[in-house]
């Protein structure tokens, strides 16, 4: 199973889980920050994100006891924006 993680339509704050925002640092590959099913933030700096948004390896929430450990795809990854915006 693969969970689709959505980008906020306006790039602004979205309190719901399963949202992502782009994280771009000069000289580094683009990455993202996502919210798991329980609303915890996960930085994907140790993951690879394909142009279609598929993330490898699967994403596990670092929050003790969370249990989120899933294969995910970032919707609209090809249309990402510069920088981090508020989750």
N, C-alpha and C positions, 0 to 999 in steps of 0.2 A: 504494500500500500504506500502511496505517496501523498503527502499533505501539500496542498497548494497554499502558499503564503502570499497574501495580497499586499500591494503597495497602496498607501492612502492616496485617494484620487487627487487631492490638492497638495500632497506632500507635507501636510501639517500634522498636528497631534491626532492620534487615533487610539483611544484607550483599549480597544478590543484586541484579543490575542490573534495570532496568525497574521501579523503585519510585519513589513520589512522596510528598511531605509538603506540607501546606498552609503558606503563609507569609502571615500577616495583619498588616498595619500600620495603625494608626488613620488614617483619611482617605485611604487608598490602596485600589485594587481588590485583591481577593484574588489571590494568585499561588501558585506552587508551586516546589519544588526537586525535581528529578528526577535519577535515575541513568541514564546512557546504557548501551548494551549492554556497554561496557567498564568500567562502574562509576564513571565520572567524574561529579561533581556539576555540574548545570546549573541556574542560577536563571532562571526564566521571567519576569523582571520587564520584559522588552521584548516580551512576547507577550500575546495575548488568549486567555482561556480561557472558552469558552461553558459554559452550565449543564450541558450533556451531557458536558463534559470535553474536547471537541475544542479543540486548541491551534492558533492561527494566529499568524504564519506557521510553516512547518515548523521543527523544532528542530535546530540544529547544535551539536555539542560544541565548546567553545572550546579544548580540549586539542589542541595541535599533533599532527598525524598520526593522530588518533583515527578520523576518517571517519564518525562518526555524524551523519547529516543526514537526518532522517525526519519525516514527518507523524505526530503522536502524539495519542492520546486518553487522558485520565486516568480510569481506572475509579473509579466512586463519587465523582466530584468533587462532586456535589450533596450528599454526606454528609460534607464536609470538616470537620476539627476546627480549633479555635483554635490559633494559634501554630505554631512549628516544633518538631518532635520529632526525635530522633536517627535518622539514616538508618543 
